[in-house]
């Protein structure tokens, strides 16, 4: 309730209190905070992470780790400014935005696979180190706004040599050494590209779980250098096998000529309509090529030869077959939309994995709990699943997968994937 009141209005203005606003804050902010914290503590506990002995220095952090530290220390600076100006509502709002947009929806989501590795790798420990520092510092920042939940989380995170209560700790201070403007700018470009890239996939009707062979970024060398270290995040988010860079769209687009009526009308007057009709019958791509090579194109209009040049047309670019295009911030993304049999098989198996994970969640199974699976599907889909059976086992922590029409298990469900029915039965392994 407190955070809802803090973030609603400036403290010098009247605030309307109603139950719905409190519920909305609980669902949007408090539960996101708790679930994010619970995600970290669950995996950290499984791996027996010790923030002292397992701590990883900055030199081993990934670009994602450095970015979230930069964003957080910028946040501290902004919160300090607002608090000093008594703009408590603005401080509360930017903390909420950081949690929802940066920490939960981007950093934690992009770091999940780093925690799924069995061994305690440097990268895995760097993720744990960053998450521990983020949550410990964030709840200190939140303590004046959410004193009780902050204290609860602090007591679980604190070690014996730390202050007895979060409310005895110093308020976080900005460390300018962590703030990296170029890194934040590059990450924002990546996130913008992810947004338009996923929208493009939706537009062309190819689900994100189905991988595409390549995406091509048309951008300057300067832009390429600014995002190159982060581009793996983009590759995974839009699910393509490879990302290439090009300086222009040559080779991926066909150029055609479209009559420029603003020029043709005044030039040919009463014959403009006839000229337009003749041009409509021509191959626009070949017309462009000929004018490009010869500088002009001659047409016969009622026995009169008329010469047309590039100024009489508008140059229109059109994607070649199998290419889809979108753009953001001066960067063009081209995607190869041709789905090979191999790509289709991988996409289908990802869809199956999602259904099994949903069933695991419905049974409320522990993360480490292995399961046994019985699947019934048609022969074509079985062939696709066979080629990725190891992947399915690993992603769903399956001890055994059998193919049978006899469905028995703790949970049995029938799903529809790409218009085909598939029955899945799962049971916890003993």
C-alpha positions in Angstrom: 0.0 0.0 0.0 2.8 2.4 0.9 4.5 2.2 -2.5 1.2 2.8 -4.2 0.8 6.1 -2.3 4.4 7.1 -2.7 4.3 6.7 -6.5 0.8 8.0 -7.1 1.2 11.8 -6.8 3.6 14.5 -5.6 3.5 14.6 -1.7 2.0 18.1 -1.7 -1.0 17.0 -3.8 -4.1 15.2 -2.6 -4.1 11.5 -3.4 -7.2 9.5 -4.0 -7.0 6.1 -2.2 -8.8 3.2 -3.6 -8.4 -0.6 -3.4 -7.9 -1.2 -7.1 -4.8 1.0 -7.2 -3.2 -1.0 -4.4 -4.0 -4.3 -6.1 -2.5 -2.9 -9.4 0.7 -1.9 -7.6 0.8 -5.3 -5.9 0.5 -7.2 -9.2 2.7 -4.9 -11.3 5.5 -4.0 -8.9 5.6 -5.9 -5.6 5.0 -9.4 -7.1 7.6 -8.7 -9.8 10.1 -7.7 -7.2 9.4 -10.8 -5.1 9.3 -13.2 -8.1 12.6 -11.8 -9.4 14.2 -12.1 -6.0 12.8 -15.6 -5.7 14.2 -16.6 -9.1 17.7 -15.6 -7.9 17.5 -17.2 -4.5 16.1 -20.5 -5.9 19.0 -21.0 -8.3 21.6 -19.6 -5.9 20.5 -22.0 -3.3 20.7 -25.0 -5.7 24.2 -24.0 -6.6 25.2 -23.2 -3.0 26.3 -19.7 -4.2 28.5 -17.9 -1.6 28.7 -14.2 -2.2 32.1 -14.0 -0.6 34.0 -17.1 -2.0 32.1 -17.2 -5.3 32.3 -13.4 -6.0 33.6 -12.6 -9.5 35.5 -9.4 -10.3 34.4 -6.9 -12.8 37.0 -8.0 -15.4 35.1 -11.3 -15.8 31.6 -9.7 -16.1 29.7 -10.0 -19.4 28.5 -6.9 -21.3 25.0 -7.6 -19.8 26.4 -7.6 -16.3 28.3 -4.3 -16.9 25.1 -2.8 -18.4 22.8 -3.5 -15.5 25.4 -2.1 -13.1 25.6 1.0 -15.2 21.8 1.3 -15.3 21.6 0.8 -11.5 24.2 3.5 -10.6 22.5 5.9 -13.0 19.3 5.1 -11.2 20.9 5.9 -7.8 22.0 9.2 -9.1 18.5 10.0 -10.4 16.8 8.9 -7.1 19.2 11.1 -5.1 18.2 14.1 -7.3 14.5 13.5 -6.9 14.7 12.8 -3.1 16.7 16.0 -2.5 14.0 17.9 -4.4 11.2 16.2 -2.3 10.0 14.6 -5.6 9.3 11.3 -3.8 6.8 10.2 -6.4 9.3 10.5 -9.2 11.9 8.6 -7.3 9.4 5.8 -6.7 8.4 5.7 -10.4 11.9 5.4 -11.8 12.8 2.6 -9.3 9.7 0.8 -10.6 10.7 1.4 -14.2 14.2 0.0 -13.5 12.8 -3.1 -11.9 10.3 -3.9 -14.6 12.1 -2.8 -17.8 15.8 -3.3 -17.0 16.2 -5.8 -14.2 13.3 -8.2 -14.6 12.3 -8.1 -18.2 15.8 -7.8 -19.7 18.7 -8.6 -17.4 17.1 -11.6 -15.5 15.3 -12.9 -18.6 18.5 -12.8 -20.7 20.6 -14.4 -17.9 18.4 -17.4 -17.3 20.4 -19.7 -19.5 23.6 -18.7 -17.8 22.3 -20.3 -14.6 21.2 -23.5 -16.3 24.8 -24.7 -16.9 25.6 -27.5 -14.5 29.2 -26.4 -13.7 30.1 -23.3 -11.7 31.6 -21.4 -14.7 33.0 -17.9 -14.4 30.1 -16.6 -16.4 27.5 -18.3 -14.2 29.2 -17.0 -11.0 29.4 -13.5 -12.6 25.6 -13.6 -13.1 25.1 -14.7 -9.5 27.5 -12.0 -8.3 25.6 -9.4 -10.3 22.2 -10.5 -9.2 23.2 -10.6 -5.5 24.7 -7.1 -5.7 21.6 -5.9 -7.6 19.1 -7.2 -5.2 21.0 -6.2 -2.1 21.5 -2.6 -3.4 18.0 -2.3 -4.8 16.2 -3.3 -1.6 18.4 -0.7 0.2 17.2 1.9 -2.3 13.6 0.7 -1.7 13.8 0.5 2.1 12.1 3.9 2.7 9.3 3.0 0.3 8.8 -0.7 1.1 10.3 -1.2 4.6 8.9 -4.6 5.5 9.4 -6.6 2.2 12.9 -5.0 2.0 13.7 -6.1 5.5 12.4 -9.7 4.8 14.6 -9.9 1.7 17.6 -8.4 3.4 17.5 -10.9 6.3 17.8 -13.7 3.7 20.6 -12.1 1.8 22.7 -10.7 4.7 25.8 -12.4 6.1 27.0 -12.4 9.7 29.3 -9.4 9.4 26.6 -7.1 7.8 24.3 -4.7 9.7 21.6 -6.3 11.7 18.8 -4.5 9.8 18.5 -3.0 6.4 17.4 0.2 8.1 20.8 0.5 9.8 22.6 0.4 6.4 23.8 3.4 4.5 21.7 4.5 1.6 23.3 3.5 -1.8 25.7 6.0 -3.4 26.4 6.4 -7.1 29.8 5.1 -8.3 30.5 7.0 -11.5 33.1 4.3 -12.6 30.2 1.9 -13.2 28.3 4.2 -15.5 29.0 3.6 -19.2 27.1 5.8 -21.6 28.3 4.0 -24.7 27.3 0.6 -23.4 23.9 1.9 -22.4 23.4 3.4 -25.8 24.5 0.2 -27.6 22.1 -1.9 -25.4 19.2 0.5 -26.2 19.9 0.0 -29.9 19.9 -3.8 -29.4 16.6 -3.6 -27.5 15.0 -1.4 -30.2 16.2 -3.9 -32.8 14.7 -6.8 -30.8 11.3 -5.0 -30.6 11.0 -4.3 -34.4 12.6 -7.7 -35.2 10.0 -9.6 -33.2 7.2 -7.3 -34.7 8.5 -8.2 -38.2 8.4 -11.9 -37.4 4.8 -11.5 -36.2 3.9 -9.6 -39.3 5.2 -12.3 -41.7 3.6 -15.0 -39.6 6.6 -16.9 -38.4 6.6 -17.7 -34.7 9.7 -16.7 -32.7 10.4 -20.3 -31.7 11.0 -21.2 -35.3 14.6 -20.2 -36.1 15.5 -18.3 -39.3 18.8 -18.8 -41.1 20.1 -15.2 -41.0 19.4 -11.5 -40.3 21.3 -8.8 -42.0 21.9 -5.4 -40.4 22.4 -2.5 -42.8 24.2 0.1 -40.8 27.4 2.2 -40.6 30.7 0.9 -39.4 30.4 3.1 -36.3 27.0 1.6 -35.4 28.3 -1.9 -36.1 31.2 -1.3 -33.6 28.9 0.1 -31.0 26.6 -3.0 -30.9 28.9 -5.8 -32.0 29.7 -7.0 -28.4 26.0 -7.2 -27.6 24.6 -8.6 -30.9 24.4 -12.2 -29.5 21.5 -10.9 -27.4 19.8 -9.8 -30.6 20.5 -13.0 -32.4 18.9 -15.1 -29.6 15.9 -12.7 -29.1 14.8 -12.7 -32.7 16.0 -16.4 -33.1 18.3 -16.4 -36.1 21.3 -18.6 -36.7 23.6 -15.8 -37.9 23.7 -12.0 -38.0 25.6 -10.3 -40.8 26.5 -6.7 -41.4 26.3 -4.8 -44.7 26.7 -1.2 -45.7 23.8 -1.2 -48.1 20.8 -3.2 -49.3 22.3 -4.3 -52.6 21.8 -7.9 -53.2 18.7 -8.1 -51.0 16.4 -5.6 -52.7 15.0 -5.2 -56.2 14.7 -1.7 -57.5 11.8 -0.7 -59.6 10.6 2.5 -61.3 7.3 4.1 -60.6 6.0 6.9 -62.8 6.3 10.3 -61.2 3.0 11.9 -62.2 4.0 15.2 -60.7 6.7 15.4 -63.5 5.0 13.4 -66.3 1.7 15.4 -66.1 3.1 18.8 -66.8 5.7 17.5 -69.3 3.3 15.5 -71.5 0.1 17.3 -70.7 -2.8 15.6 -72.7 -0.6 12.6 -73.5 0.3 11.9 -69.9 -2.5 9.4 -69.4 -1.4 7.4 -72.5 2.2 7.5 -71.3 1.2 6.2 -67.9 -0.8 3.3 -69.4 2.2 2.3 -71.6 4.5 2.3 -68.6 2.1 0.2 -66.6 2.6 -2.7 -69.1 6.4 -2.7 -68.7 8.5 -4.8 -66.3 9.4 -2.2 -63.7 12.7 -3.9 -62.7 13.9 -4.2 -66.3 12.9 -0.6 -66.9 15.1 0.5 -64.0 18.0 -1.6 -65.3 17.8 -0.1 -68.8 17.6 3.5 -67.7 20.4 2.9 -65.3 22.6 1.5 -68.2 21.5 3.8 -71.0 20.3 6.9 -69.2 16.9 6.9 -70.9 14.1 4.7 -72.3 12.2 5.4 -75.5 8.4 4.6 -75.9 6.2 5.1 -78.9 3.1 7.2 -78.3 0.8 7.5 -81.3 3.7 7.2 -83.7 5.8 9.7 -81.7 9.0 8.5 -80.0 9.2 9.9 -76.5 12.4 9.6 -74.4 12.0 9.1 -70.6 14.8 9.5 -68.1 15.3 8.8 -64.4 13.7 12.2 -63.4 10.4 11.0 -64.8 10.2 8.2 -62.2 10.4 7.4 -58.5 12.8 4.7 -57.5 11.0 2.1 -55.4 12.8 -0.6 -53.4 11.1 -4.0 -53.0 12.4 -6.9 -51.0 13.5 -9.9 -52.9 11.5 -13.1 -52.5 12.3 -14.7 -49.1 13.4 -11.4 -47.6 11.5 -9.3 -45.0 12.5 -5.8 -44.0 12.1 -3.4 -41.1 13.9 -0.4 -39.7 14.6 1.5 -36.5 17.0 4.3 -35.5 18.6 4.4 -39.0 19.4 0.6 -38.9 17.7 -1.7 -41.4 17.0 -5.3 -40.5 16.6 -7.8 -43.3 15.5 -11.4 -42.5 15.8 -14.5 -44.6 12.3 -15.9 -44.2 12.9 -19.3 -45.9 12.2 -22.1 -43.5 14.2 -25.3 -44.4 13.1 -28.7 -43.1 15.8 -28.5 -40.5 14.7 -25.1 -39.2 11.1 -26.3 -39.1 12.1 -29.4 -37.1 13.9 -27.2 -34.5 11.0 -24.8 -34.3 8.5 -27.7 -33.8 10.7 -29.1 -31.0 10.9 -25.7 -29.2 7.0 -25.6 -29.3 6.9 -29.1 -27.7 9.4 -28.0 -25.0 7.2 -25.0 -24.2 4.2 -27.3 -23.7 6.1 -29.7 -21.5 7.5 -26.8 -19.4 3.9 -25.5 -19.0 2.9 -29.0 -17.7 5.8 -29.1 -15.3 4.6 -25.7 -13.9 1.1 -27.0 -13.6 2.4 -30.0 -11.5 4.4 -27.5 -9.5 7.6 -29.5 -9.9 10.9 -28.4 -8.4 13.5 -27.1 -10.9 15.7 -30.1 -10.4 13.0 -32.7 -10.6 13.5 -35.1 -13.5 10.4 -36.4 -15.4 9.4 -39.2 -17.7 7.4 -38.4 -20.9 5.1 -40.3 -23.2 4.3 -38.6 -26.5 1.8 -39.5 -29.2 2.0 -37.6 -32.5 1.9 -38.3 -36.3 4.8 -39.9 -38.1 6.1 -36.6 -39.8 6.2 -34.8 -36.4 7.9 -37.8 -34.8 10.7 -37.7 -37.3 11.2 -34.0 -36.5 11.2 -34.7 -32.8 13.6 -37.6 -33.1 16.2 -35.3 -34.6 16.1 -33.1 -31.5 15.3 -35.6 -28.8 18.5 -34.7 -26.8 17.6 -31.1 -26.8 14.0 -31.8 -25.6 15.4 -34.0 -22.8 17.9 -31.4 -21.7 15.5 -28.5 -21.7 12.7 -30.3 -19.8 14.9 -32.3 -17.5 13.5 -35.5 -18.9 15.0 -38.9 -17.9 13.1 -40.8 -20.6 10.9 -40.0 -23.6 8.7 -42.7 -25.1 6.4 -42.6 -28.2 3.2 -44.4 -27.6 -0.6 -43.9 -28.1 -1.1 -45.2 -24.6 -1.1 -42.1 -22.5 -0.5 -42.6 -18.8 1.0 -40.1 -16.3 0.5 -37.6 -13.5 -0.7 -35.2 -16.1 -1.9 -35.9 -19.6 -2.7 -33.1 -22.1 -3.5 -32.8 -25.8 -2.0 -29.8 -27.6 -2.4 -28.3 -31.1 0.9 -27.3 -32.7 0.7 -26.0 -36.3 -2.7 -27.5 -36.8 -1.5 -31.0 -35.7 -2.6 -32.6 -32.4 0.1 -33.9 -30.0 -0.7 -35.8 -26.8 1.8 -35.5 -23.9 1.9 -37.4 -20.6 4.4 -36.5 -17.9 5.3 -38.0 -14.5 8.0 -37.2 -12.0 10.8 -39.8 -12.1 11.1 -41.8 -8.9 
